[in-house]
């Protein structure tokens, strides 16, 4: 295990204090070759931890993905309507599993039977502190998609019911680029059969 190196925050100023926050940092850190870096300025985009959940019906082997408008993709060649997994922000002290269950109801209209933790990732650590917890959510997939989302949050979400094979094909073709879907789909590609055997074998314990 590499030794833990040190860093120093020399100055920290809040540049924006809205729903999201932006801090300007002056800092320095220990260099791999020894000594310290020069003082550097870095902008840090602050937000709460998030939770992503990919609804999957292991019996029919169908996934429920969502599609919604994203301002961060307005300049993307594929356009700003992205295919994603269900996701939401975590309140301080809130259990990530409870967030996953709540968001699956709100964004896909489904009740979660069990959850399997698929890990976590930092979305863009060069610019933000965001940490995203990821789950596979066992559900009973509907025959077709629908329109969901909270009206008070102006959400306009369409669900897409597809087979695992179709979702993997979309991923390989570059149709799915949102990390909330890419991460759990890659996990499911590697470990989906193992999880399916366990869930269909009657093991009620989520790990």
C-alpha positions as CSV (number, residue, x, y, z in Angstrom):
1,X,0.0,0.0,0.0
2,X,1.6,3.3,-1.0
3,X,2.2,5.7,1.9
4,X,-0.3,8.5,2.4
5,X,1.1,11.8,1.2
6,X,0.3,15.2,2.6
7,X,-1.3,18.3,1.3
8,X,-2.0,21.8,2.7
9,X,-4.9,24.1,1.9
10,X,-3.4,27.6,2.1
11,X,-6.6,29.5,1.4
12,X,-10.2,28.6,0.7
13,X,-12.9,31.1,-0.6
14,X,-16.5,30.4,-1.5
15,X,-17.2,31.7,-5.0
16,X,-20.8,30.5,-5.4
17,X,-23.3,29.4,-2.7
18,X,-26.4,28.1,-4.4
19,X,-27.9,24.6,-4.8
20,X,-24.4,23.6,-5.8
21,X,-21.3,25.4,-4.3
22,X,-18.0,26.5,-5.8
23,X,-14.9,27.0,-3.8
24,X,-11.6,28.5,-4.9
25,X,-8.6,26.8,-3.3
26,X,-5.0,27.7,-3.0
27,X,-3.1,24.5,-2.0
28,X,0.1,22.6,-2.3
29,X,0.9,18.9,-2.1
30,X,3.9,16.5,-1.7
31,X,5.4,15.4,-5.0
32,X,6.2,11.8,-5.8
33,X,9.9,12.8,-6.4
34,X,10.1,14.5,-3.1
35,X,9.5,18.1,-1.9
36,X,6.4,20.2,-2.3
37,X,4.5,21.5,-5.3
38,X,4.3,25.3,-5.8
39,X,1.1,26.8,-4.5
40,X,-1.7,26.1,-7.0
41,X,-5.2,27.5,-7.6
42,X,-8.0,25.0,-8.0
43,X,-11.8,25.5,-8.4
44,X,-13.7,22.8,-6.5
45,X,-17.4,22.1,-7.4
46,X,-19.1,20.9,-4.2
47,X,-22.2,18.7,-4.0
48,X,-23.8,16.0,-1.9
49,X,-23.1,12.3,-2.4
50,X,-25.4,10.7,-5.0
51,X,-26.8,7.2,-5.4
52,X,-27.4,5.4,-8.7
53,X,-29.6,2.3,-9.1
54,X,-30.1,0.2,-12.2
55,X,-33.5,-1.6,-12.0
56,X,-33.3,-5.2,-13.3
57,X,-35.8,-8.0,-13.5
58,X,-33.7,-11.2,-13.3
59,X,-36.7,-13.4,-14.2
60,X,-37.4,-11.7,-17.5
61,X,-33.8,-10.5,-17.8
62,X,-35.0,-6.9,-18.6
63,X,-33.6,-3.6,-17.4
64,X,-35.4,-0.4,-16.8
65,X,-33.4,2.6,-18.0
66,X,-34.5,6.2,-17.9
67,X,-34.2,9.1,-20.3
68,X,-34.3,12.8,-19.4
69,X,-33.0,16.2,-20.5
70,X,-29.6,17.1,-19.1
71,X,-28.2,20.7,-19.4
72,X,-24.7,19.4,-19.1
73,X,-25.1,17.6,-22.5
74,X,-26.5,20.5,-24.6
75,X,-23.4,20.5,-26.7
76,X,-23.1,16.8,-27.0
77,X,-23.4,15.4,-30.6
78,X,-26.1,12.9,-29.4
79,X,-28.1,15.8,-27.8
80,X,-29.1,16.5,-24.2
81,X,-31.6,13.7,-23.7
82,X,-29.4,11.0,-22.0
83,X,-30.1,7.4,-21.2
84,X,-29.2,6.8,-17.5
85,X,-29.9,4.7,-14.5
86,X,-32.1,6.0,-11.7
87,X,-30.2,8.4,-9.5
88,X,-30.6,11.0,-6.7
89,X,-28.8,12.9,-4.1
90,X,-28.2,11.6,-0.6
91,X,-29.1,13.7,2.4
92,X,-26.6,13.9,5.3
93,X,-26.8,10.7,7.4
94,X,-29.2,9.0,5.0
95,X,-28.6,5.3,4.1
96,X,-27.7,5.0,0.5
97,X,-30.0,2.0,0.1
98,X,-32.9,4.1,1.2
99,X,-32.0,6.7,-1.4
100,X,-31.9,3.9,-4.1
101,X,-35.3,2.6,-3.1
102,X,-36.9,6.0,-3.0
103,X,-35.5,7.1,-6.3
104,X,-36.6,3.9,-8.1
105,X,-40.2,4.7,-7.0
106,X,-40.0,8.3,-8.0
107,X,-38.2,8.0,-11.3
108,X,-39.4,4.6,-12.6
109,X,-42.6,3.8,-10.6
110,X,-41.2,0.5,-9.3
111,X,-40.8,-1.1,-5.9
112,X,-37.4,-2.6,-5.1
113,X,-37.3,-6.1,-3.9
114,X,-33.6,-6.4,-3.2
115,X,-30.4,-4.4,-3.7
116,X,-26.9,-5.5,-4.6
117,X,-24.1,-3.0,-4.0
118,X,-22.0,-2.6,-7.2
119,X,-19.4,-0.2,-5.7
120,X,-18.9,3.6,-5.9
121,X,-17.1,6.0,-8.1
122,X,-15.9,9.6,-8.1
123,X,-17.4,11.3,-11.2
124,X,-14.7,13.8,-11.9
125,X,-12.2,14.3,-9.0
126,X,-10.2,16.9,-10.9
127,X,-13.1,19.3,-10.5
128,X,-15.7,18.0,-8.0
129,X,-16.0,16.1,-4.7
130,X,-19.0,14.1,-6.0
131,X,-19.1,10.4,-4.9
132,X,-21.7,8.1,-6.4
133,X,-22.9,4.9,-4.7
134,X,-24.1,2.3,-7.2
135,X,-26.6,-0.5,-6.8
136,X,-28.4,-3.1,-8.9
137,X,-32.1,-3.0,-7.9
138,X,-34.2,-6.1,-8.3
139,X,-37.7,-5.2,-9.6
140,X,-40.5,-6.6,-11.6
141,X,-40.1,-4.9,-14.9
142,X,-43.3,-3.6,-16.6
143,X,-44.3,-4.7,-20.1
144,X,-43.5,-1.2,-21.4
145,X,-42.1,2.2,-20.3
146,X,-43.9,5.2,-19.0
147,X,-43.5,8.8,-17.9
148,X,-42.4,9.6,-14.4
149,X,-40.7,12.1,-12.2
150,X,-41.6,14.6,-9.5
151,X,-43.7,17.6,-10.7
152,X,-42.3,19.8,-7.9
153,X,-38.8,19.2,-9.2
154,X,-39.9,19.7,-12.8
155,X,-38.7,16.2,-13.7
156,X,-39.7,14.8,-17.1
157,X,-38.5,11.2,-17.1
158,X,-39.3,8.4,-19.6
159,X,-38.5,4.8,-18.8
160,X,-37.1,2.4,-21.3
161,X,-37.6,-1.3,-20.8
162,X,-34.9,-3.3,-22.6
163,X,-33.2,-6.7,-22.4
164,X,-29.7,-6.9,-21.0
165,X,-28.4,-7.7,-24.5
166,X,-30.1,-4.6,-25.9
167,X,-28.6,-2.4,-23.1
168,X,-25.1,-3.8,-23.7
169,X,-25.5,-3.2,-27.4
170,X,-26.4,0.4,-26.7
171,X,-23.4,0.7,-24.4
172,X,-21.0,-0.7,-27.0
173,X,-22.5,1.6,-29.7
174,X,-21.9,4.7,-27.6
175,X,-25.6,5.4,-27.2
176,X,-25.2,5.3,-23.4
177,X,-22.6,7.7,-22.1
178,X,-24.0,8.7,-18.6
179,X,-21.8,7.2,-15.9
180,X,-24.8,6.4,-13.7
181,X,-25.7,3.8,-16.4
182,X,-22.2,2.9,-17.7
183,X,-20.9,1.8,-14.3
184,X,-23.7,-0.6,-13.3
185,X,-24.0,-2.0,-16.9
186,X,-20.3,-2.9,-16.9
187,X,-20.7,-4.5,-13.5
188,X,-23.7,-6.4,-14.7
189,X,-21.9,-7.6,-17.8
190,X,-19.2,-9.1,-15.6
191,X,-21.2,-10.4,-12.7
192,X,-24.8,-10.5,-13.8
193,X,-25.1,-14.2,-14.3
194,X,-23.7,-14.8,-10.8
195,X,-26.2,-12.4,-9.3
196,X,-29.0,-13.8,-11.3
197,X,-28.3,-17.4,-10.1
198,X,-28.2,-16.1,-6.5
199,X,-31.4,-14.0,-6.7
200,X,-33.4,-16.7,-8.5
201,X,-32.0,-19.3,-6.2
202,X,-34.0,-17.8,-3.3
203,X,-31.2,-16.1,-1.5
204,X,-32.9,-13.1,0.2
205,X,-29.8,-11.6,1.6
206,X,-28.5,-8.6,-0.4
207,X,-24.8,-8.2,-0.2
